[in-house]
């Protein structure tokens, strides 16, 4: 299924039911008085998180979501039934905003989380509420108020612990396929990844983490070149970014260090805190070079970048250093404080593989 990460829908809460104008009529009671009941409240519209969904594709076909209207009031002081609320299931990681006002409504982050996006109308009052000593036969009732109507923009942000970043053909799809059970398209030409892929890396004994692969970013993406920066938002919630660099490009004119700087510049243009997020450098396609040649290229690259951070050298073909990378990632993710732990149990700093 094609990954769909944006959708536009219209939600309409139910209108409130109208109040009733009615009078009690029974044998031998010629002037029974008013007995018109109230209407029922209109149903609300909720969005509910569902981990079983991973795209917004269903909303491309069904855009209107309407809750039930409240029932009108009836005679004999019978109140109308409340309209049933509508629960619309969305993938976990969905951001919601009001397209008419530009307001950010919120995010669905966990399974079963409910978010009210349109409130139902209030019920109208029947004429039993308007009787008095001076108005014994009121012919007055109120109508129910209309329910809220909103145009919503849904934006799915994939939830992953580790995100892969790199130029097209840097080996991101090969790496995620090697580490996890994900099976993205892999080919020897750029832009094989056209939408994000998620993979779960199982480390055994109940330990695992999620890794996300997004389409490659090229120079000029901020101005619309290539696939643009529309998928960088999927790295906004990751704990760590792996910056993949092709150490053995087919074109000898390509400078890997310059590509790293170009991509860093595009991230700066993207804005937000992504540029400040921790990045590890991962040199790919090591199997294409002799050991001496690889060591020379690696040293030149790190010197050119003046890179002081974490560096891994891997090969997705031979599997070299893949286990080491996976173990380091797992330890780094586990080092982050668990929000449910007590303050005294929290670790002071995340795992640093350069110190091991």
Secondary structure, DSSP 8 states (H G I E B T S, - for coil): -----EEEEEEE----------B--BTTBTT--B----------EEEEEETT----GGGGT--EEE-------BTTTB-------EEEEEETTEEEEETTT--EEEEE-STT-EEEEE--------GGGG--SS-TT-----------EEEEEEEE----SEEEEESTTSSHHHHHHHHSS------SSS----S-EEEEEEEETTEEEEEEE-----TTGGGT-TTTTTTGGGGTT-SEEEEEEETT-SSTT--HHHHHHHHHHHHHHH-TTGGGS-EEEEEE-GGGS-HHHHHHHHHHHHHHHT--S-EEE--TTT-TTHHHHHHHHHHHHHTS--TTS-GGGS-SS---GGG-
